[in-house]
Amino acid sequence: QVQLVESGGGLVQAGGSLRLSCAASGRTFSVMGWFRQAPGKEREFVAAIWWLGGNPLYADSLKGRFTVSRDNAKNTVYLQMNSLKPEDTAVYYCAGKTGRLTTLASAYDYWGRGTQVTVSS
């Protein structure tokens, strides 16, 4: 059974940091991505990374504050979030796919249940 399980969310003050983790089991994906969805808004792309290396892909608005990385031995991908802002409040999801890096949510085949990140002002 393929599973993606996110962890690391929580409540943090503006300017703080959080590191999200996503542990995959049941298979390895060539691409792992992070998305987020705020209340009343559509799901949006955050970052994606090749399982085998190369330059990650980031949403332009998040470059410089968010960093995606992976540990192949643990089949886990991470999202380091720094200088958090109240507008970063959302449920953060990880997702996996085969093939190329993409920002399109519809291209990802497997999804986790999400982890809530709340940034207070």
C-alpha positions as CSV (number, residue, x, y, z in Angstrom):
1,Q,0.0,0.0,0.0
2,V,1.4,3.4,-1.0
3,Q,1.3,6.0,1.7
4,L,2.5,9.6,2.1
5,V,2.4,10.9,5.6
6,E,3.2,14.5,6.5
7,S,4.3,15.7,9.9
8,G,5.8,18.8,11.5
9,G,3.0,21.3,11.2
10,G,1.8,23.4,14.0
11,L,1.4,26.9,15.3
12,V,4.3,29.4,15.0
13,Q,4.6,33.1,15.3
14,A,5.3,35.3,12.3
15,G,9.0,35.3,11.5
16,G,9.5,31.7,12.9
17,S,10.4,28.5,11.2
18,L,9.0,25.0,10.7
19,R,10.3,21.9,9.0
20,L,7.7,19.6,7.5
21,S,8.5,16.0,6.7
22,C,6.8,13.6,4.3
23,A,7.5,9.9,4.6
24,A,6.7,7.8,1.7
25,S,6.1,4.0,1.9
26,G,5.1,1.4,-0.6
27,R,7.1,2.9,-3.5
28,T,9.6,5.5,-4.4
29,F,8.6,8.4,-6.6
30,S,10.8,10.2,-9.0
31,V,9.3,13.5,-8.1
32,M,8.0,14.6,-4.7
33,G,6.1,17.9,-4.4
34,W,4.7,20.1,-1.7
35,F,1.4,22.0,-2.1
36,R,-0.7,24.1,0.2
37,Q,-4.3,25.1,0.5
38,A,-5.6,28.0,2.6
39,P,-9.2,28.3,3.7
40,G,-11.4,29.4,0.8
41,K,-8.5,29.2,-1.7
42,E,-7.4,26.7,-4.3
43,R,-4.5,24.4,-3.7
44,E,-1.3,25.9,-4.9
45,F,2.2,24.6,-5.7
46,V,5.0,25.2,-3.2
47,A,8.0,23.2,-4.3
48,A,9.1,19.9,-5.9
49,I,12.2,17.9,-6.0
50,W,13.7,15.1,-8.1
51,W,14.3,11.9,-6.1
52,L,17.6,11.5,-8.0
53,G,19.0,15.0,-7.6
54,G,19.0,18.2,-9.7
55,N,17.6,21.6,-9.0
56,P,14.3,21.8,-7.1
57,L,11.4,23.7,-8.4
58,Y,9.8,26.5,-6.3
59,A,6.9,28.8,-6.5
60,D,8.3,32.2,-7.4
61,S,6.7,33.9,-4.4
62,L,8.4,31.4,-1.9
63,K,11.9,31.4,-3.2
64,G,14.4,32.3,-0.6
65,R,12.2,31.4,2.3
66,F,11.3,27.7,1.6
67,T,13.8,24.9,0.9
68,V,12.9,21.4,-0.2
69,S,15.2,18.5,0.3
70,R,15.1,14.7,0.4
71,D,16.7,11.8,2.2
72,N,16.6,8.9,-0.2
73,A,17.7,6.4,2.5
74,K,14.6,7.3,4.5
75,N,12.3,7.8,1.5
76,T,11.4,11.2,3.0
77,V,11.2,14.7,1.7
78,Y,11.4,17.8,3.8
79,L,10.2,21.4,3.5
80,Q,12.1,23.9,5.6
81,M,10.0,27.1,6.0
82,N,11.7,30.2,7.3
83,S,10.5,33.8,7.9
84,L,7.0,32.5,8.1
85,K,4.1,35.0,7.5
86,P,0.5,34.8,8.4
87,E,-0.4,34.3,4.7
88,D,1.6,31.0,4.8
89,T,-1.2,29.6,7.0
90,A,-2.6,26.6,5.2
91,V,-2.8,22.8,5.1
92,Y,0.4,21.6,3.5
93,Y,0.3,18.4,1.4
94,C,3.0,16.3,-0.1
95,A,2.5,14.4,-3.3
96,G,4.4,12.0,-5.5
97,K,4.6,11.3,-9.2
98,T,6.7,9.7,-11.8
99,G,8.3,11.6,-14.7
100,R,9.3,15.2,-14.7
101,L,9.1,18.0,-12.3
102,T,5.9,20.0,-12.6
103,T,3.9,22.6,-10.7
104,L,0.6,21.0,-11.7
105,A,-1.3,19.3,-8.9
106,S,-3.3,17.2,-11.4
107,A,0.0,15.5,-12.5
108,Y,0.6,14.0,-9.1
109,D,-0.7,10.6,-8.5
110,Y,-0.5,10.1,-4.7
111,W,-1.2,12.5,-1.9
112,G,-0.8,12.7,1.8
113,R,-3.6,13.9,4.1
114,G,-1.9,17.1,4.9
115,T,-0.5,18.9,7.9
116,Q,-1.8,22.2,9.3
117,V,0.5,25.1,9.5
118,T,-0.8,28.2,11.3
119,V,1.3,31.4,11.5
120,S,0.1,34.0,14.0
121,S,0.8,37.7,13.7
